[in-house]
Amino acid sequence: MASDTRRLSALRELALIAVLFLVYKVARLGADGHVDEAFRNARAIWDTERLLRLPGELAVQQSLLGWNGLIGVANSYYAYVHFPATAACLIWLYRWRPAHYRWTRNVIVLLTAGALAVHFLIPLAPPRMLTDTGMLDLGRLYGPAVYGPPETDQISNQYAAMPSLHVGWALVVAVALIAATTGRYRALWLLHPVITLLVVVATGNHYWLDALAAAALLAGAYALLRHQRPLRLPVPPNPLAAVG
């Protein structure tokens, strides 16, 4: 009976995250329809990044051209890793680190709600739409593609580049797993947000500042929920500590 109750609870929590993601995707459509403003904002973001001397998204993308297999990997990472990696992390936390699960789940809820608010306030065309800069839509050209032509796309709002929830959720996964584990190499979880950042920029789906905006929202979510942060896990004793 206890195992059945736990299983139902786990399914309910997983459904909650799935519904949250679905509501976010549907609600984003409400921010659609501001195409001219989205392109004006895109040009402003592009020019601001140049003033800040950030690395050009075009240079990152061009470094992939000619490596069709690597482009396919980048497009696949963008298309298929985002939600499954987050869901897998939450399932593991729920099973093995319940306190970290509750903390992480609530952070994701706050981050996603904040991202949706920004989408309404700042419609933004992604860099792959700024064709005059030389940027390409690698998903459409090489596949797999997540989005169809924006003028006929009825299932997603493509003018909601800021913030990047791909980067935001990847950071949540890394922080959660680093906090919930004690392994010597747990910092390697940071590779997930680093790879995600490079992928979203190289494929033309996000600007550097989209990732910065996601990180800022995430920092705010963690600050608001700092009272929920679980206690640090004890570090296992080092058997070599007494040697010498």
Secondary structure, 3 states (H helix, E strand, C coil): CHHHHHHHHHHHHHHHHHHHHHHHHHHHHHHCCCHHHHHHHHHHHHHHHHHCCCCCHHHHHHCCCCCHHHHHHHHHHHHHCHHHHHHHHHHHHHHHCHHHHHHHHHHHHHHHHHHHHHHHHCCECCHHHCHHHCCCCHHHHHCCCCCCCCCCCCCCCCCECCCCHHHHHHHHHHHHHHHHCCCCCHHHHHHHHHHHHHHHHHCCCCCHHHHHHHHHHHHHHHHHCHHHCCCCCCCCCCCCCCCC
